[in-house]
Amino acid sequence: MIKKSLIVIWNEIWLLIFKTPIYHPRFWEDERDKRTYIKGYGFFRKLNTMLSGFNSDKYILYQFNTNDKKLYLNDIRRRILSERISKKHFYIVHNKIVFEKYFQGVIPTAPKLAFIQRGKFQALKDENQILSKEDLIFVLKSGKELFLKPYDGGSGRGILRVSYSKGTFLVNKEPKVESELMHQIEKLNGYLVEEKFMQKGLSHDIYPDTLNTLRVFTLIDPENGKAFIAAAVHRFGTAKSVYADNWSQGGLSVYVDPETGVMGKGIQYPFDGKLKFVGKHPDTNNQFEGLKIKEWDKVRDVVLKGAEYVSFMPMLGWDVIISDGDIYILEANYNPDVNLLQVHKPLLENPRLKYFYLHHKVI
């Protein structure tokens, strides 16, 4: 714990001074940008925030100029200690193929079409199988839009949105000829093929250009062994996040009351150093604040059933699709980011959540 904490702190300090991480095996460019280029506060405030165990951007994100740091789960404890809570069996949810097979018949999951390993295809559905790159090209030419995603990825990284229009293939909106796309597919390793999910209903209507999902954070109560919803947000894509709803890519995080399913204020990551809570989508101007997610009871039943099915993983973050009254689980995360939750409300303010983290020796 001490060694890992020192590595994280040293990494953050080096990033603060030299604008680049000295060490972190999965330190992505967008994470670097968030902590390096966010504006609005000085060196010593950043340093003080980091010495308290938080990444430097949390000074603005959690409004430490007025809020008590003790009410927030810090980044060192989240990254190192809370990871241990469900890590022993992490592969069940981290590997999207294992996840779908493990929960088959238990909870509804979003379907996958195929798996690509070193350019070779393995079908994951019995009908309309994709067994080769030629099959994939045929599906695209038939008018369907596909998403190619790393089987163990997160935060919207590595996703390829592929479509065909007017004789041209588009990969993340970049035009490609067929031979270029074939070559790109041949180099893919560990990728899932998914058909674009045609979402319907409120989640789609607020912002129709992306698949918009709920992030529901569940814990297993140490005293009674029952699952409960600790926090929830609804994520919406934006023009900045392009084709995903991920908050780290510029999407919108909207507070959801865990008891009622009523949506509150929303916020984008404050790259400009200014927290701006809104009640309407910044691109469509569609209202979400005050609206109740009418399927919330269904959502609660599904995620709690899933959480209790794997109660040996006491902490999970579920990505939930709501479409036309139906519920689908896209994936689950064994050590979910809490920043998009805590930007609305500190976790440790809730006695039940604080006891959970005390029980698991995170705080």
ABEGO torsion letter per residue (X at the ends): XAAAAAAAAAAAAAAAAAGBBABBAABBAAAAAAAAABBGBBAAAAAAAAAAGBBAAAAAAAGAAABBAAABBBAAAAAAAAAAAAAAAAAAAABAAAAAAAABGABBBBBBABBBBGGBBBBABABGBBABAAAAAAAAAAGBBBBBBBAABBGGBGBBBBBBBGGBBBBGGBBBBAAAAAAAAAABBGBBBBBBBBBBEAAAAABAABBBBBBBBBBBBAAAGBBBBABBBBBBBBAAAGABABAAAGBBBBBBBAAAGBBBBBBBBBAAGBBBBBABBAAAGBBABGBBBAAAAAAAAAAAAAAAABAABABBBBBBBBBGGBBBBABBBABBBAAAAAAABBAAABAAAAAAAAAAGAX
